[in-house]
Amino acid sequence: MWASVLSPVIIVLGVLLLVLGSIPKECKIDNDTLTVKFILGKKVIDIEGAQFMPVPDDVNHNIIRTNGTSVGKIHSGHYKNVKTKNKYIFYLNGKGERVYFEVGGKKYLVDNVTR
């Protein structure tokens, strides 16, 4: 009997932790690193040699999530433009200015950036 009640609770808690662990709160660019603070935890990404550019048009159209989280304005993870086949990594929480850069063959779009 307990297993039938406990299993759904464990699944819901696991999904909740997974989602909360991937929602970006803030991004900080310091020297050659990008630190993304999530609601639970943080991730440090080496961005040495990053080329900062204007946001390409295809980032705003025909985008699908291939791996990550989308909740309202919040987007975190890997995305792909289905027409151009360009792949992007988003860390967006809908706050602040968007910053686009490429490093190591990866394309990043982040917002709410402090320097």
N, C-alpha and C positions, 0 to 999 in steps of 0.2 A: 504494500500500500504506500509506504513512504517513497518508494522508488518512482511511482507514478506521479507523485507531487514534486519530488526533488528534481527529477530530470528536466522538466520544463523551466524550473527556477534556475538551474545551473546553465541551461542554454541561453535564457534571457540575460542573465548576468554576464556570461561570456561575450555575447554580441554587444551588450552595452559597454563593456570594457574595451572591446575592439574598436567600436565607433568613437568613444571618448578618447582613446589613445591615438586616434588619427585626425582629430579636429584641431587645426592650427589656431593658436591664440595670438602668436606674435612671431615675427621673423626679424633676426638681427644679422646684419652684415658687418663683420669686424675683420679688417685686414683681408685674409684669404679664406675665410670661413663664413658659411651661412648657418646660423643656429635657428632651428624651427622649434618653438616651444608649443607643445600640444597641451590639451587639458590634462592629460596624464603623460608626463615624460617630455623628452626633448630629443632632437636629432641634430647632429653636427655634420655638415657637408663641406668638403674641401672644394672651394671655388677658385683656386689659384689659376690665373690666366683667363678668367671669365671675360667675355665680351658683352658689355651692356648695350642694348639696342632698343629702338622703339618696338612696341608690341605689334607683331605681325597681324594682318587682318584675319588670317585663317585660324587664329587662336580663339576668335570670337564666334565662329560659325562652324557648323557641322561637326561639333566635338562630341565624342562619346567617351565615357569612363571605361577603361579597360581593367583597372585595379585601383581601389581606393574608396573614398567616402564622399558622398554629396548630400548635404542637408541644407536646403535653401540656398543662401549665397555662399555657403561653405563648400569648398572643393579641395580635396587633398588626395594626392596619388597620381597615377598615370592615366593620361588621356590621349586620344588620337583623333585627328581630323579625318573623317571618312572619305573625303574627296581628295585631299592632297597627300594623305597617308603620313603626314608629319606627326611625330609623337612628342608629347609634352609632359612635364611634371609640374603639377599645380600645388601651391600651398596658399590658398586664398580663404580669407574669412570675411570678405566683403567690407573691410575697413582700410582706409588709407589708400595711397597711390600704388598702382601696379608697377612692378619692375620686371623686365624681361632680360634674361641673359642666357648665353650658351657657354657651356664648359664641358670638355671631354666628350663631345658628341651628343650631349644631353641638353635639352631646351627647358628652361625653368621659367615659370611665371609665378611671382610671389607678390603679396601685398602686405600692408601694415608693417612696413620695414623701418627699422631704426638703424642708424649708422653711428 
